[in-house]
Amino acid sequence: MTAWKRALATVACILPAALLPTAPAQAADPPADAAAQQLAERYAPVVKLQGDSSRCADGEQFQPTDVEAVLGDQQVALRGPWRPPDLVKPQPEAADLGHGFPGHFLDFPGDPLRPGCSYAEWSARINAAHPSTVYAHVVADPGFPGQLSLEYWFFYVFNDYNNTHEGDWESIRLVFDAATPQAALSTEPTAVGYSQHGGAERARWGDAKLELVDSTHPVVYPAAGSHANKYGRRLYLGRGSEGLGCDDTTNPATELRPRVAYVPMDRADYLRQYPWLAFEGRWGERQRSFFDGPTGPNMKTSWTAPIQDAETSWRDDSSTVPAGTLLGPNSTNAFCAAVATGSNLLRETLDRTWLLGLILAAVVVLIWYAASRTRWSDADPLPARRHRAWGQTVVAALQLFRRRPRLFAGFAAAFVVLSLLTLVLAELQVARRDAPTDLGAPTENATGFWASLTALVITLLTVATYVVLLAAVTATLDQLDRGRPMTVSRALQVVAAHWRPLTHAAVQYFVVITVLTVFVATIPLAIYYAASRAFAIPIVVAERCTGRTALRRSRLLVKGRWWRTAGPLAIVVGLALAAGPIAGIVLLLGTDLAPGLINLASSVLFALAMPVAAAAVVYLSFDRAEPRPDSPGSGELPGDRRTYSRDGDGSVRAGS
């Protein structure tokens, strides 16, 4: 648009309505529009929003909104594409947007990069005086004669997803093999498409995944925050046209039957009734990249060529995050968390690039510092009891794995058993949650109870498996140090012989950490306790002492070297936990493999990494237990009035 045309449009927008030419009175609906409106009412969608929360950062805070609730609001402004000044008109009305204004944008109250609760509170206020609304439009596609598209458009004032932005237009479409709305009334839709970020998912009419109410009203599950329209209750995985991140529809709590605002078929007719459909700008504040507000329905390909758009952009299904995991951290869940965290970081630094550069530089410096402050060579795995830098413990653990692959494969099998149990529990929980109501589906309270119980059982199984693995690896290194052959069965026998002190040490260790993490103020104490008692399990097996003695001795071994112990422990355990998810995220972004198969691959990597990490932890424990020139060693320890002596079989005995 040239400068003089833009100025003329701006002046026209500012002029009082009385000075503008009036449109002729709207004629009565022709038969086609009457049939189209009847069609729109017959197939009006049922919307199941996700549960909201007292905290505006959680759940779903927005609903399909009447555009008239936004236009004319005192906190909305129409702004132009130039700076400064960019204000065209405060409190724009629907008629103002009828001038088109390409390149302009509506500015809502709040900051989309740091939304806080401003948009949620504003949405609640304007929706209190207006009913939830969906806009229905029937359109034919010139390139596909004999077919019609019935579109329902939803407007939300804010997209509270990874790419937060003002304004959010979503839609569902029903396709009919009919040339006119009158003909469509005598048949059923052939296909349905639900918009999801940059694409849409297709369902045939009558497909099992398409839920209907009263045989004609499709049920829509808008994902929390993003409002991507889904067919069911799942955690959906996006890595392309499905969006980047995860859409959650697992907690539908509010059922809406929005008012159907019918949009006439003819352009002149619908512009008389809804002049804002001529707006060519953006329905939200201008921002960089994908934080920009969206364009309206009239700017989408589907508005004028819906069948062509469906043929080119609809897909047949969506990827879902598997309910259970084989073992270890779930790659798909890690992907969801990583995308959300990365989006938050980008959003917070988008207008402060210096901060993003500073954070990245700090990460690089920390990695370089950690790698350069250790030794990697001269890391033979035996003898186990010798001084090692933390880098040498990692290399020694890897070499031990390489020299005894069958032994460590047996240890990894313990995690396979755990994975099967957790997978079965998770699948049973999903089946119970999704049970049809006529088959006695559980109540919401019952579902929450069983979900919590399942999570508790899985946590206890995971902790028990890790304790057994760490104890078994300790027994293996202890016996190899004595020149005795070792097998998995022999290691498990040693663990079984020490089950009482191991149980005592493990229960006290994890219970204390759990209690300390209940309150934010005591979390630093939990971290301190976790690192200072981290060697209790290896000490029980290697020194054949009670659980209480092992916890005390671990504290004394770490005393004065807490930072030099906590750092290596965090790196070793962190790398083992992250190896599988990182590999899974790479596969998710770089391949089209099914999420379940990717989880399997990352689970195998996790099963192999955990015994190696356990060996590295045991090496660190032996390093701390070895006497140093400036330490009393196995005699009196600093801060301990008792003395410790080592028997001939290696066990530690505390004296007076």
CORGIZI-V241664 format. One record per backbone hydrogen bond with DSSP energy under -1.0 kcal/mol. NH is the residue of the N-H (numbers start at 1). CO is the residue of the C=O. If there is no record, write none. Layout:
nh->{NH/NH}
co->{CO/CO}
This chain:
nh->{6/7/8/9/10/11/12/13/14/15/19/20/34/35/36/37/38/39/40/41/42/43/46/47/48/49/51/58/60/65/69/70/71/72/73/76/77/78/79/80/88/89/91/97/99/100/101/104/105/106/107/118/121/122/123/124/125/126/127/134/135/136/137/139/144/147/148/149/150/151/152/153/154/156/159/160/164/165/167/168/170/172/173/174/175/176/178/184/185/186/187/190/191/192/193/194/195/196/199/201/202/203/205/207/213/216/217/219/220/221/223/224/226/227/229/230/236/237/238/240/243/245/247/249/253/254/256/259/261/263/270/271/272/273/274/277/278/279/280/282/283/284/291/292/293/299/300/303/304/305/309/310/311/312/313/314/315/321/334/335/336/337/338/339/340/341/342/343/344/345/346/347/348/349/352/355/356/357/358/359/360/361/362/363/364/365/366/367/368/369/370/371/372/373/386/393/394/395/396/397/398/399/400/401/402/403/404/408/409/410/411/412/413/414/416/417/418/419/420/421/422/423/424/425/426/427/428/429/430/431/432/433/434/439/440/447/448/449/450/451/452/453/454/455/456/457/458/459/460/461/462/463/464/465/466/467/468/469/470/471/472/473/474/475/476/477/478/479/480/481/483/484/491/492/493/494/495/496/497/498/499/502/503/504/505/506/507/508/509/510/511/512/513/514/515/516/517/518/523/526/527/528/529/530/531/532/533/536/539/540/541/542/543/550/551/552/553/554/555/556/557/558/559/561/566/567/569/570/571/572/573/574/575/576/577/578/579/582/583/584/585/586/587/588/589/590/591/598/599/600/601/602/603/604/605/606/607/608/609/610/613/614/615/616/617/618/619/620/621/622/623/624/625/626/631/635/640/645/647/650/652/653/655}
co->{2/3/4/5/6/7/8/9/10/11/16/17/30/31/32/33/34/35/36/37/38/39/218/256/220/254/251/55/51/155/66/67/67/92/70/73/107/89/105/86/78/78/76/93/96/97/99/101/79/282/77/115/117/118/119/120/121/122/123/259/153/261/151/149/141/144/176/139/174/137/172/135/170/168/165/225/162/159/157/156/154/152/193/150/191/148/176/180/181/183/184/175/175/203/173/201/171/199/196/194/315/192/190/204/217/213/213/211/46/230/228/248/224/223/195/221/247/319/245/243/240/238/236/234/49/49/47/132/134/136/266/267/268/269/270/274/275/276/100/104/294/282/288/289/285/296/297/300/301/301/305/306/307/308/309/310/200/235/330/331/332/333/334/335/336/337/338/339/340/341/342/343/344/345/349/352/352/353/354/355/356/357/358/359/360/361/362/363/364/365/366/367/368/369/384/389/390/391/392/393/394/395/396/397/398/399/400/404/405/406/407/408/409/411/412/413/414/415/416/417/418/419/420/421/422/423/424/425/426/427/428/429/430/436/437/443/444/445/446/447/448/449/450/451/452/453/454/455/456/457/458/459/460/461/462/463/464/465/466/467/468/469/470/471/472/473/474/475/476/477/480/479/487/488/489/490/491/492/493/495/496/498/499/500/501/502/503/504/505/506/507/508/509/510/511/512/513/515/520/522/523/524/525/526/527/528/529/533/535/536/537/538/539/546/547/548/549/550/551/552/553/554/555/558/562/563/565/566/567/568/569/570/571/572/573/574/575/578/579/580/581/582/583/584/585/586/587/594/595/596/597/598/599/600/601/602/603/604/605/606/609/610/611/612/613/614/615/616/617/618/619/620/621/622/628/632/637/653/651/647/543/645/643}
